[in-house]
Amino acid sequence: MDSVGSVCFSSEACECVFAVRLKMAAAVFALLCVLLSLVAPQGSAPPPADATPRLPDVIIIGVRKGGTRALIEMLSLHSEVVAAQNEVHFFDWDSHFQRGADWYVSQMPRARPGQLTVEKTPAYFTSSRVPERILRTLPDARLLLIVREPTERLLSDYTQLFHNRLEKRKRQESLESLLMRDGELNLDYKALNRSLYHVHLQRWLAAFPRTRLHLVDGDALIREPLPEMRKVEEFLRLQPQINAENFYFNQTKGFYCLRERRRERCLHRSKGRKHPRVEPQILRKLYEYFHEPNLKFFQLAGRTFDWK
């Protein structure tokens, strides 16, 4: 028989069969490569050989419910930025910090030389021991802090807690029961404390020079993301790359979504949830309570924000 699968009875015949089989294998391999390239999603190519995990260059330190997820997603649009996908909690959780820097590096994405590695953990901002820990571990780190109007941030904080408890089928507590005590604000309520930005910023400025920390206006980022992201690019010394084509307004969700290489994506459905209705007199108490702390924060920050 002369077929490829036949037994060869001479060296010339064996060489012929081998050559045919080799060509068939090469053709099948080439076909598989073409098929894989067609079905593989954009951006799924493996990182280059010189890409390795390393300690972050940039840390988004907070604030919780200030827009940290939106900020890191928008920053990831830049080709010279790679971001850790999850909140690492290295500096605020002792159980993680005790694992050491090698474990911290293992939580980072692979980055090429020249790329910036970014991680975000919003709880860092309000943890008293974190600034010194970061200073010792990453003395050259650049810090991003995104803030929102304090009352709005507090309401977002409560809304997240409400839905988390709802999903876990836990007993719900109204905002009023947490926020008010005998007709006055409950100053022990954690969500209230997180909005006292000046208290926490003082600790960071005691550890890091003001030039190493950039403030992002979270309310402005929601309304018009591009101007805020251009300021972030400038602070991080990145070549301007993020542009208007990267954003489109989603009418259904009511906020901007992202566009990258013709792919569109929005933040998780948990973002942009409707806040609970709050009695006007409670809102007035909150605005009055935050007035003086906000002025102290503006003075520390060296800038003002358009807050009530």
Contacts in CASP RR format, 6 or more apart in sequence:
PFRMAT RR
TARGET T0000
AUTHOR 0000-0000-0000
METHOD contacts of the structure
MODEL  1
MDSVGSVCFSSEACECVFAVRLKMAAAVFALLCVLLSLVAPQGSAPPPAD
ATPRLPDVIIIGVRKGGTRALIEMLSLHSEVVAAQNEVHFFDWDSHFQRG
ADWYVSQMPRARPGQLTVEKTPAYFTSSRVPERILRTLPDARLLLIVREP
TERLLSDYTQLFHNRLEKRKRQESLESLLMRDGELNLDYKALNRSLYHVH
LQRWLAAFPRTRLHLVDGDALIREPLPEMRKVEEFLRLQPQINAENFYFN
QTKGFYCLRERRRERCLHRSKGRKHPRVEPQILRKLYEYFHEPNLKFFQL
AGRTFDWK
1 7 0 8 1.000
4 17 0 8 1.000
4 20 0 8 1.000
4 21 0 8 1.000
4 24 0 8 1.000
5 17 0 8 1.000
6 17 0 8 1.000
8 14 0 8 1.000
8 16 0 8 1.000
8 17 0 8 1.000
42 261 0 8 1.000
42 262 0 8 1.000
42 263 0 8 1.000
43 261 0 8 1.000
47 110 0 8 1.000
47 112 0 8 1.000
48 112 0 8 1.000
50 112 0 8 1.000
50 113 0 8 1.000
51 110 0 8 1.000
51 111 0 8 1.000
51 112 0 8 1.000
51 115 0 8 1.000
52 110 0 8 1.000
52 111 0 8 1.000
53 105 0 8 1.000
53 106 0 8 1.000
53 107 0 8 1.000
53 108 0 8 1.000
53 109 0 8 1.000
53 110 0 8 1.000
53 111 0 8 1.000
53 117 0 8 1.000
54 105 0 8 1.000
54 108 0 8 1.000
54 111 0 8 1.000
54 117 0 8 1.000
55 101 0 8 1.000
55 104 0 8 1.000
55 105 0 8 1.000
55 108 0 8 1.000
55 117 0 8 1.000
55 137 0 8 1.000
55 138 0 8 1.000
56 84 0 8 1.000
56 108 0 8 1.000
56 117 0 8 1.000
56 118 0 8 1.000
56 119 0 8 1.000
56 138 0 8 1.000
56 141 0 8 1.000
57 116 0 8 1.000
57 117 0 8 1.000
57 118 0 8 1.000
57 140 0 8 1.000
57 141 0 8 1.000
57 142 0 8 1.000
58 116 0 8 1.000
58 117 0 8 1.000
58 118 0 8 1.000
58 119 0 8 1.000
58 141 0 8 1.000
58 142 0 8 1.000
58 143 0 8 1.000
58 144 0 8 1.000
58 236 0 8 1.000
59 118 0 8 1.000
59 119 0 8 1.000
59 120 0 8 1.000
59 121 0 8 1.000
59 124 0 8 1.000
59 134 0 8 1.000
59 138 0 8 1.000
59 141 0 8 1.000
59 142 0 8 1.000
59 143 0 8 1.000
59 144 0 8 1.000
60 68 0 8 1.000
60 71 0 8 1.000
60 72 0 8 1.000
60 118 0 8 1.000
60 119 0 8 1.000
60 120 0 8 1.000
60 121 0 8 1.000
60 122 0 8 1.000
60 143 0 8 1.000
60 144 0 8 1.000
60 145 0 8 1.000
60 146 0 8 1.000
61 120 0 8 1.000
61 121 0 8 1.000
61 122 0 8 1.000
61 124 0 8 1.000
61 125 0 8 1.000
61 130 0 8 1.000
61 143 0 8 1.000
61 144 0 8 1.000
61 145 0 8 1.000
61 204 0 8 1.000
62 68 0 8 1.000
62 120 0 8 1.000
62 121 0 8 1.000
62 122 0 8 1.000
62 123 0 8 1.000
62 124 0 8 1.000
62 125 0 8 1.000
62 144 0 8 1.000
62 145 0 8 1.000
62 146 0 8 1.000
63 122 0 8 1.000
63 125 0 8 1.000
63 126 0 8 1.000
63 145 0 8 1.000
63 146 0 8 1.000
63 147 0 8 1.000
63 148 0 8 1.000
63 153 0 8 1.000
63 194 0 8 1.000
63 197 0 8 1.000
63 200 0 8 1.000
64 122 0 8 1.000
64 123 0 8 1.000
64 125 0 8 1.000
64 126 0 8 1.000
64 153 0 8 1.000
64 157 0 8 1.000
64 194 0 8 1.000
65 122 0 8 1.000
65 148 0 8 1.000
65 153 0 8 1.000
65 156 0 8 1.000
65 157 0 8 1.000
65 160 0 8 1.000
66 122 0 8 1.000
66 146 0 8 1.000
66 147 0 8 1.000
66 148 0 8 1.000
66 153 0 8 1.000
66 156 0 8 1.000
66 218 0 8 1.000
67 146 0 8 1.000
67 148 0 8 1.000
67 218 0 8 1.000
67 221 0 8 1.000
67 222 0 8 1.000
68 120 0 8 1.000
68 122 0 8 1.000
68 146 0 8 1.000
69 120 0 8 1.000
69 267 0 8 1.000
69 268 0 8 1.000
69 271 0 8 1.000
70 221 0 8 1.000
70 222 0 8 1.000
70 225 0 8 1.000
70 267 0 8 1.000
70 271 0 8 1.000
71 120 0 8 1.000
71 144 0 8 1.000
71 146 0 8 1.000
71 216 0 8 1.000
71 218 0 8 1.000
71 221 0 8 1.000
71 232 0 8 1.000
72 83 0 8 1.000
72 118 0 8 1.000
72 120 0 8 1.000
73 258 0 8 1.000
73 267 0 8 1.000
74 221 0 8 1.000
74 225 0 8 1.000
74 229 0 8 1.000
74 242 0 8 1.000
74 246 0 8 1.000
74 258 0 8 1.000
75 81 0 8 1.000
75 83 0 8 1.000
75 118 0 8 1.000
75 229 0 8 1.000
75 232 0 8 1.000
76 82 0 8 1.000
76 83 0 8 1.000
76 118 0 8 1.000
77 241 0 8 1.000
77 242 0 8 1.000
77 246 0 8 1.000
77 258 0 8 1.000
77 260 0 8 1.000
78 233 0 8 1.000
78 238 0 8 1.000
78 241 0 8 1.000
78 242 0 8 1.000
79 241 0 8 1.000
80 114 0 8 1.000
80 115 0 8 1.000
80 116 0 8 1.000
80 238 0 8 1.000
80 239 0 8 1.000
80 241 0 8 1.000
81 115 0 8 1.000
81 116 0 8 1.000
81 118 0 8 1.000
81 238 0 8 1.000
82 109 0 8 1.000
82 110 0 8 1.000
82 111 0 8 1.000
82 115 0 8 1.000
82 116 0 8 1.000
82 117 0 8 1.000
82 118 0 8 1.000
83 109 0 8 1.000
83 117 0 8 1.000
83 118 0 8 1.000
83 119 0 8 1.000
83 120 0 8 1.000
84 107 0 8 1.000
84 108 0 8 1.000
84 109 0 8 1.000
84 117 0 8 1.000
84 118 0 8 1.000
84 119 0 8 1.000
84 120 0 8 1.000
85 109 0 8 1.000
86 107 0 8 1.000
87 119 0 8 1.000
87 120 0 8 1.000
87 121 0 8 1.000
87 122 0 8 1.000
87 123 0 8 1.000
88 96 0 8 1.000
88 104 0 8 1.000
88 107 0 8 1.000
88 119 0 8 1.000
88 121 0 8 1.000
89 96 0 8 1.000
89 121 0 8 1.000
89 123 0 8 1.000
90 96 0 8 1.000
90 97 0 8 1.000
90 103 0 8 1.000
90 104 0 8 1.000
90 107 0 8 1.000
90 121 0 8 1.000
91 97 0 8 1.000
91 121 0 8 1.000
91 124 0 8 1.000
91 127 0 8 1.000
91 129 0 8 1.000
91 130 0 8 1.000
91 133 0 8 1.000
91 134 0 8 1.000
91 137 0 8 1.000
92 121 0 8 1.000
92 123 0 8 1.000
92 124 0 8 1.000
92 127 0 8 1.000
92 129 0 8 1.000
92 130 0 8 1.000
96 103 0 8 1.000
96 104 0 8 1.000
97 133 0 8 1.000
101 137 0 8 1.000
104 137 0 8 1.000
107 119 0 8 1.000
108 117 0 8 1.000
108 119 0 8 1.000
109 117 0 8 1.000
111 117 0 8 1.000
116 236 0 8 1.000
116 238 0 8 1.000
124 130 0 8 1.000
124 134 0 8 1.000
125 145 0 8 1.000
125 200 0 8 1.000
125 204 0 8 1.000
126 193 0 8 1.000
126 194 0 8 1.000
126 200 0 8 1.000
128 203 0 8 1.000
131 203 0 8 1.000
131 204 0 8 1.000
131 206 0 8 1.000
131 207 0 8 1.000
131 208 0 8 1.000
132 207 0 8 1.000
134 141 0 8 1.000
134 143 0 8 1.000
134 207 0 8 1.000
135 207 0 8 1.000
135 208 0 8 1.000
141 212 0 8 1.000
142 212 0 8 1.000
142 213 0 8 1.000
142 214 0 8 1.000
142 235 0 8 1.000
142 236 0 8 1.000
143 204 0 8 1.000
143 208 0 8 1.000
143 212 0 8 1.000
143 213 0 8 1.000
143 214 0 8 1.000
144 213 0 8 1.000
144 214 0 8 1.000
144 216 0 8 1.000
144 232 0 8 1.000
144 235 0 8 1.000
145 201 0 8 1.000
145 204 0 8 1.000
145 213 0 8 1.000
145 214 0 8 1.000
145 215 0 8 1.000
145 216 0 8 1.000
146 215 0 8 1.000
146 216 0 8 1.000
146 217 0 8 1.000
146 218 0 8 1.000
146 221 0 8 1.000
147 153 0 8 1.000
147 197 0 8 1.000
147 215 0 8 1.000
147 216 0 8 1.000
147 217 0 8 1.000
147 218 0 8 1.000
147 305 0 8 1.000
148 156 0 8 1.000
148 218 0 8 1.000
148 219 0 8 1.000
149 219 0 8 1.000
149 305 0 8 1.000
149 307 0 8 1.000
149 308 0 8 1.000
150 195 0 8 1.000
150 196 0 8 1.000
150 197 0 8 1.000
150 286 0 8 1.000
150 290 0 8 1.000
150 293 0 8 1.000
150 294 0 8 1.000
150 307 0 8 1.000
151 195 0 8 1.000
151 283 0 8 1.000
151 286 0 8 1.000
151 287 0 8 1.000
151 290 0 8 1.000
151 308 0 8 1.000
152 219 0 8 1.000
152 275 0 8 1.000
153 194 0 8 1.000
153 195 0 8 1.000
154 191 0 8 1.000
154 192 0 8 1.000
154 194 0 8 1.000
154 195 0 8 1.000
154 286 0 8 1.000
155 175 0 8 1.000
155 275 0 8 1.000
155 276 0 8 1.000
155 278 0 8 1.000
156 272 0 8 1.000
156 273 0 8 1.000
156 275 0 8 1.000
157 191 0 8 1.000
157 194 0 8 1.000
158 175 0 8 1.000
158 178 0 8 1.000
158 179 0 8 1.000
158 191 0 8 1.000
158 275 0 8 1.000
158 276 0 8 1.000
159 273 0 8 1.000
159 274 0 8 1.000
159 275 0 8 1.000
159 276 0 8 1.000
160 270 0 8 1.000
160 273 0 8 1.000
161 191 0 8 1.000
162 172 0 8 1.000
162 276 0 8 1.000
163 270 0 8 1.000
163 273 0 8 1.000
165 171 0 8 1.000
165 172 0 8 1.000
165 173 0 8 1.000
166 172 0 8 1.000
174 276 0 8 1.000
175 276 0 8 1.000
175 278 0 8 1.000
176 279 0 8 1.000
176 282 0 8 1.000
178 186 0 8 1.000
178 189 0 8 1.000
178 191 0 8 1.000
179 185 0 8 1.000
179 186 0 8 1.000
179 189 0 8 1.000
179 191 0 8 1.000
179 192 0 8 1.000
179 282 0 8 1.000
180 186 0 8 1.000
180 282 0 8 1.000
184 285 0 8 1.000
185 192 0 8 1.000
185 285 0 8 1.000
185 286 0 8 1.000
185 289 0 8 1.000
186 192 0 8 1.000
187 193 0 8 1.000
192 289 0 8 1.000
193 199 0 8 1.000
195 290 0 8 1.000
195 293 0 8 1.000
196 290 0 8 1.000
196 293 0 8 1.000
197 293 0 8 1.000
197 294 0 8 1.000
197 297 0 8 1.000
198 293 0 8 1.000
198 294 0 8 1.000
198 296 0 8 1.000
198 297 0 8 1.000
198 299 0 8 1.000
198 300 0 8 1.000
199 293 0 8 1.000
201 297 0 8 1.000
201 300 0 8 1.000
201 301 0 8 1.000
202 300 0 8 1.000
204 213 0 8 1.000
205 213 0 8 1.000
205 300 0 8 1.000
214 231 0 8 1.000
214 232 0 8 1.000
214 235 0 8 1.000
215 301 0 8 1.000
215 303 0 8 1.000
216 228 0 8 1.000
216 231 0 8 1.000
216 232 0 8 1.000
217 228 0 8 1.000
217 305 0 8 1.000
218 228 0 8 1.000
219 305 0 8 1.000
219 306 0 8 1.000
220 227 0 8 1.000
220 228 0 8 1.000
221 228 0 8 1.000
221 229 0 8 1.000
222 255 0 8 1.000
222 256 0 8 1.000
225 247 0 8 1.000
225 256 0 8 1.000
226 242 0 8 1.000
226 243 0 8 1.000
226 244 0 8 1.000
226 246 0 8 1.000
226 247 0 8 1.000
229 242 0 8 1.000
230 240 0 8 1.000
230 242 0 8 1.000
233 239 0 8 1.000
233 240 0 8 1.000
233 241 0 8 1.000
233 242 0 8 1.000
234 240 0 8 1.000
245 259 0 8 1.000
246 258 0 8 1.000
246 259 0 8 1.000
246 260 0 8 1.000
247 256 0 8 1.000
247 257 0 8 1.000
247 258 0 8 1.000
247 259 0 8 1.000
248 256 0 8 1.000
248 257 0 8 1.000
248 259 0 8 1.000
248 264 0 8 1.000
249 255 0 8 1.000
249 256 0 8 1.000
249 257 0 8 1.000
250 256 0 8 1.000
250 257 0 8 1.000
250 266 0 8 1.000
253 266 0 8 1.000
253 272 0 8 1.000
254 272 0 8 1.000
255 267 0 8 1.000
255 271 0 8 1.000
255 272 0 8 1.000
257 264 0 8 1.000
257 265 0 8 1.000
257 266 0 8 1.000
257 267 0 8 1.000
258 264 0 8 1.000
258 265 0 8 1.000
258 266 0 8 1.000
287 308 0 8 1.000
290 307 0 8 1.000
294 305 0 8 1.000
294 307 0 8 1.000
298 304 0 8 1.000
298 305 0 8 1.000
END
